[in-house]
Amino acid sequence: PSPRLSPDGAGRALRHGAQQVLLGNWTGTSTVPSRTLYPHQWSWDSAFVAIGLRHFSPGRARGELETLLAAQWLDGRVPHIVFNPSVPLGSYFPGPDFWRSGGAATGAGSPARTETSGIVQPPVHALAAWLVHEADPAGSARSGFLARVYPRLAAWHHYLTTARDLGGAGLASVVHPWESGMDNSPCWDGPLDRIEPVDPRAFRRADLAHGAADHRPTDLDYGRYVRLAADYRDHGYSDTDAPHRFAAEDPCLNALLIVSELALARIARETGADAAAHERHAARLTAALVERLWDAESGMFLCRDVRDGEGGTLIRERSVAGLVPLIVPGLPEDVVAAMVATAHGERFALGRLAMVPSYDLHGESFHPSRYWRGPAWFNTNWLIERGLRLHGATDQADALRSGLFAAAGASGFAEYVDPFTGRACGARSFSWTAALTVDLLD
Ligand code: 2M8
């Protein structure tokens, strides 16, 4: 647990501002990431949001997670978007008319009464559920929260490590860049080169009405995103039938899976289920993470392109996804030490910039304001802060936390910021920025 910040005036004002953002983005049953750019419920956003909400509204935090889990498919997948039927079609692309999850239409068991996307996002949910429980154990027990979410979370992890074990080593693969949460990360440029883009005149992007075009992915990126999503949809979202021409093992997603599997062990212990099985699974995943994705030469984890050659190939791009495994307990000591050194090195400049950038400052594709190609994001910095603290790097964690507070406050809780100047980019009043600020303040 992080030490409390003294409740000075600045801290109080920041907390108040962050809470106002979360209250403003609450729809009654869940929280939108942003009223403008993202007017529905997003999967990993909701997990981060619940982690913040637990500090001042634990009932709402539980509701946030349960609304998302109510949209789980029968095969265990938790969709990356749950659509709000009262939001006009065309406000977000691709919307429900594109995904057509509509109940019986897919063999994968999408919910009949809720429209969702058919892809997933990183599994932060069991971690969030455990932290939400811990914040208010009495309220959680009274409402039977853990007993209700446990089977759903277990089915979710089962889906990821069976249907999505496309590399055959136990790790989960993403089958679309959106699934990584880091949509246009340079890591995906190589694998995406193989994908024939859809003609940009065949769809209408809604994001450009709210975000600057040079801060967002390009039309060519979108053409490929649409092609991959449509292929999956047209195969009924079946992981055995779909071609999955894009498939990659991502260190951020798999690190979150490990931490969530450990949280699931704690939840299992509380609910009388088999905790040791989850601990064993987490240990196997941790070994596979190191075996498959650690790159000693880079001093960090890399993504593996599962579709490139026998056994796949490591993608030689350094993104912040490769430092997120700092949150995993039980990694070999030399691996942790190398990651901490890489974070402090010239490519990520921890300690010299307010926050860690999303991509190698010296990488050829670095751009200070283009989305996941360089800007600093609050969720990844929150994860790194937690990782540093876990490994006893308290001073560095404190410094990163201060940088995050400064950037969140000065940017109006922006979606992401220029890592050099702290200039706000993307949406303002962004939910996970506010939620994770609250979490670090409390
Ligand atoms: C961004 O992704 C969505 C697609 O899911 C988009 O660009 O339209 C990413 O930053 C993702 O990580 C995030 O969950 C989502 C909503 O905040 O926006």
Residues whose N, C-alpha, C, O or C-beta is under 5 A from the ligand:
A	BS01	2M8	P33 Y38 W42 D45 W178 G181 M182
